[in-house]
Structures are given as C-alpha cells and as structure tokens.
Amino acid sequence: MRILITNDDGINAPGLEVLEQIATDLAGPDGEVWIVAPAFEQSGVAHCISYTHPTMIAQMGERRFAAEGSPADCVLAGVHDVLKGTLPDLILSGVNRGNNSAENALYSGTLGGALEGALQGIPSVALSQYLGPETQGLENPFEGAATHGTATLRKILNAGALDDQPYKLFWNVNFPPVPAAAVKGVKLAAQGIRQNTCFSVEPHESPSGRRFLWARGGNQRISTAAGTDAAINLDGYISVTPMRADLTAHDTLAALKDAFE
C-alpha cells in the first residue's frame, strides 16, 4: 500500500511522527509512506488552497517533503508533483494536537487535507487527539492515537462503505482525552455541536499602541448531543465520522421548494 500523509501542525510536529508510524504499520513491509507536510503550522486554515501565489516545496529526506502551504496544498503537491501519476492508495492527515470533533471540524486544516484527498478521488482519513486533564501528565499525549490508530484505520478500510456518490467519503477520527489503556472502544458517530460555545476574539494592545485580536476557542469540555462525536470522546471512545464535501442542506430542500417556485 502506498500512503501519503500530511498534517496542519507542521512537518516537525510530534503528531506527524505518530502518524508516520501508524502509516508504516498499515502499509506493511512492502508498502511506501510519503510525507508532504506544511513547512510551518497551518492550524485553522480549513480547506484553504494557495490559489493566488505559488507554493515552495523542498525535499527534507527520503519520501519526505515540506511545502510552504496549507494541508490541502500539500495533498495537491503530493498527488500531482511528488508522486506524479503513481497515486496513493490512501491519504492520512494528522495526528492533530487537539480534537477536531463537533464545530472544530469546520475550521480544521487537518480535515482540509482529508477533504482535498476525497475531492481527488482518494480514500482519506483525518486523525486528531483530543487533549484534556487526563492527558496532561502523559509522557506522550498522543499515546491513544499511537496505540489504537492502526486498528481504527483497518476497521474503516474493512468497513466496505459504499461510495458511489460524486462527492466521495472521507473520515474524521478523534481519539478521546484519556490514556491509551482507558480507551473504551470505537464508535461510529455523527458530527455534533457544542451548544452555547464558539470561537471569539480577544483584543490586545501592542507596546506601539496598535490593536491586535487573538482568536479564542470555546470550552472543549462541553459535550455534544448523546451519541455524537465529542460526547463519545469525552466518554472515552474513539469517534469515527463519515463525511462528504457536499454542504447542501438536503433536509430543507423539499420544504423550501414552494417558496422559490
């Protein structure tokens, strides 16, 4: 198996090392793992691509490249330049430092990489490690992902999900904020939303008197509806959420038909 991996935390991020080991286990002794990751951190860029300026790319080692762009840029670089016609069998993005459950998924560069993989017609999975009080004292805060990542991916690949839709499936995996030994299992889950919490900004003034705004995230310990991603993560389970890039609100189309005719 040929696997392309990327992330949004940057080429030197510890989560990428975890993902490389997961991918190596999954690819097997005869497989190949290729890395094309951002040269610098790209958290929160979602599915951004560098459409108005070029992306510099540099080889850092065998099958290892750094690109000055977003995770989606890295996937484009990997598929259309680095691998040049020898398409990967699988694209993996992560392991993100922090969860991409619930509304976080919409901002996530980690998911942006997987989404671009799906648009390229390649099976793609985003992986993220939820962090919290129980992971703070761990020598490796990614141990949940490191321990359970390969088996979770095999479960996804063996699921045989039918995918005959124009917008191809991609997968969002979140490992719970607990030590690896405390992980209770894997559950399929819908994307949830943390009620009454959202991103905001916090103003600060520089020594020169200029005003700057820092983005602030919401409380990550707030649960989502029962059975949805963040809820089961906070209960100790790995969440697996199938997604598509189709943003249409299909549930409202029929109800709105009369108003637009």
C-alpha positions in Angstrom: 0.0 0.0 0.0 1.2 3.5 -0.9 0.2 6.1 1.7 0.5 9.9 1.6 0.5 11.7 4.9 0.2 15.3 5.8 -1.0 17.4 8.8 -1.7 21.0 9.8 0.7 21.3 12.8 3.8 21.3 10.6 6.5 19.0 9.4 8.2 18.9 12.8 5.1 18.2 14.8 5.1 15.2 17.2 1.7 14.1 15.9 3.2 13.6 12.4 5.7 11.2 13.9 2.9 9.3 15.4 1.0 9.2 12.1 4.1 8.1 10.2 4.4 5.1 12.5 0.7 4.3 12.1 1.0 4.6 8.3 4.2 2.4 8.3 2.3 -0.3 10.2 -0.6 -0.1 7.9 1.4 0.0 4.7 3.3 -3.2 5.6 6.9 -4.2 4.8 6.3 -3.8 1.0 4.5 -0.5 1.3 5.5 3.1 0.9 4.9 6.1 3.2 5.3 9.5 1.6 5.2 12.7 3.7 4.2 16.1 2.3 3.5 18.4 5.2 3.4 22.2 5.8 6.7 23.8 6.5 5.0 25.9 9.2 1.9 25.4 11.4 -1.3 25.8 9.5 -3.9 25.2 12.2 -7.3 26.6 11.5 -6.9 27.1 7.7 -9.6 24.5 6.9 -9.7 23.7 3.2 -7.7 26.7 2.1 -5.5 26.4 -1.0 -2.8 28.9 -2.1 -4.7 29.9 -5.3 -3.1 33.4 -5.7 0.6 32.6 -5.1 2.9 29.6 -5.7 3.8 27.0 -3.1 7.5 26.4 -2.5 8.3 22.7 -1.8 11.6 21.2 -0.6 12.8 17.7 -0.1 13.8 17.1 3.5 14.7 13.4 3.3 13.7 10.2 1.6 10.0 10.4 0.7 9.8 13.5 3.0 8.8 16.9 1.7 7.9 20.3 3.3 5.7 22.7 1.4 5.0 26.4 2.3 1.3 26.0 2.1 -1.8 24.5 3.7 -2.6 20.8 4.2 -4.8 20.9 1.1 -1.8 22.4 -0.8 0.3 19.6 0.5 -2.1 17.0 -0.8 -2.2 18.7 -4.2 1.6 18.8 -4.2 1.8 15.1 -3.2 -0.7 13.8 -5.7 0.3 16.0 -8.7 4.0 16.6 -8.2 5.8 14.4 -5.7 4.1 11.1 -6.7 3.5 12.2 -10.3 0.9 9.7 -11.6 1.6 6.9 -9.1 -1.5 7.8 -6.9 -1.5 6.9 -3.3 -3.9 4.2 -2.1 -4.7 6.2 1.0 -4.2 9.8 2.3 -3.9 10.3 6.1 -3.9 13.7 7.8 -2.8 14.3 11.4 -2.4 13.3 14.1 -3.7 16.7 15.1 -2.8 18.1 18.5 -6.3 18.7 19.9 -9.7 17.5 18.9 -11.5 18.1 15.6 -14.9 17.0 16.9 -18.1 19.0 16.5 -17.8 22.5 15.1 -14.0 22.3 15.2 -14.2 20.1 12.1 -15.3 23.2 10.1 -12.1 25.1 10.9 -9.6 22.2 10.8 -6.7 22.2 8.4 -6.3 18.5 9.3 -9.8 17.8 7.9 -9.0 20.2 5.0 -6.2 17.8 3.9 -8.5 14.8 4.0 -11.3 16.7 2.2 -8.9 17.5 -0.6 -7.9 13.9 -0.8 -11.6 12.9 -1.2 -12.0 15.5 -3.9 -9.1 13.9 -5.7 -10.9 10.6 -5.5 -8.6 9.0 -3.0 -9.7 7.4 0.3 -8.8 9.8 3.0 -8.9 10.0 6.8 -8.2 12.8 9.3 -7.0 11.8 12.7 -6.9 14.0 15.9 -6.0 13.5 19.5 -8.4 15.1 22.0 -6.5 16.6 24.9 -7.6 17.2 28.5 -6.7 16.9 32.1 -6.2 13.1 31.8 -3.6 13.5 29.0 -1.6 16.4 30.5 0.7 14.2 32.6 1.4 11.6 30.0 4.9 11.3 28.6 3.3 11.0 25.2 -0.1 12.9 25.0 -0.6 11.1 21.6 -0.5 7.6 23.1 -4.2 7.0 22.5 -3.7 7.6 18.8 -0.4 5.7 18.7 -1.8 2.7 20.4 -5.2 2.5 18.7 -4.6 4.3 15.4 -3.7 1.3 13.1 -6.6 -0.9 14.3 -9.0 2.0 13.9 -7.9 2.6 10.3 -8.1 -1.1 9.5 -11.7 -1.0 10.8 -12.5 1.9 8.5 -10.8 0.3 5.5 -12.6 -3.1 6.1 -16.0 -1.5 6.6 -16.7 -1.6 2.9 -18.7 1.6 2.9 -20.5 2.1 -0.5 -19.3 5.2 -2.1 -20.9 5.8 -5.4 -21.6 9.4 -4.8 -20.0 12.3 -6.8 -18.6 13.8 -3.6 -16.5 10.9 -2.1 -16.4 9.9 1.5 -13.7 11.0 3.8 -13.4 10.1 7.5 -12.9 12.1 10.7 -11.4 10.2 13.6 -11.0 11.6 17.1 -9.1 9.8 19.9 -10.5 10.5 23.4 -8.7 12.6 26.0 -7.7 9.6 28.1 -4.6 7.4 28.4 -4.5 4.6 25.8 -5.4 1.9 28.4 -8.6 3.8 29.3 -9.9 3.9 25.7 -13.2 2.0 25.8 -13.5 1.2 22.1 -14.5 2.7 18.7 -18.0 4.1 17.8 -19.5 5.4 14.7 -20.8 8.9 15.4 -22.4 11.9 13.7 -20.8 15.3 14.0 -22.1 17.2 17.0 -22.1 20.8 18.1 -21.2 22.2 21.5 -24.1 24.4 22.4 -23.5 28.0 23.6 -19.8 27.9 22.8 -18.0 29.2 19.7 -14.8 30.9 18.6 -14.3 34.5 19.6 -11.6 37.2 19.7 -9.6 38.8 22.5 -8.2 42.2 21.8 -4.7 43.2 22.9 -2.7 46.4 22.5 1.0 46.2 21.4 3.7 48.3 23.0 3.5 50.6 20.0 -0.2 51.2 20.6 -1.6 49.1 17.8 -4.6 46.9 18.4 -4.4 43.2 17.7 -7.0 40.4 18.0 -6.3 36.9 19.1 -8.7 34.1 18.2 -10.0 32.2 21.2 -11.6 28.8 21.1 -14.6 27.7 23.2 -14.7 25.3 26.2 -13.6 21.8 24.8 -15.1 20.0 27.8 -18.6 20.9 26.8 -20.4 17.8 25.5 -22.4 17.4 22.4 -25.7 15.5 21.9 -25.7 11.9 23.1 -24.1 9.6 20.5 -22.3 12.4 18.6 -18.6 12.8 18.3 -17.5 15.0 21.2 -19.9 13.3 23.6 -18.5 9.8 23.0 -14.9 11.2 23.0 -15.5 12.6 26.5 -16.9 9.3 27.5 -13.6 7.6 26.5 -14.5 6.3 23.0 -12.8 6.9 19.6 -15.2 8.5 17.3 -15.4 7.7 13.6 -17.5 10.1 11.4 -18.0 9.6 7.7 -18.2 13.0 5.9 -18.7 14.5 2.4 -17.8 17.8 1.0 -21.4 18.4 -0.1 -22.6 21.4 2.0 -26.2 21.4 0.8 -28.9 21.4 3.5 -30.7 18.5 1.9 -33.2 18.4 4.8 -34.7 21.8 3.8 -34.8 21.5 0.0 -38.3 20.0 -0.2 -39.7 22.3 2.5 -38.4 25.4 0.7 -39.5 24.3 -2.8 -42.8 26.2 -2.8 -41.2 29.5 -1.6 -38.9 29.5 -4.6 -41.4 28.5 -7.2 
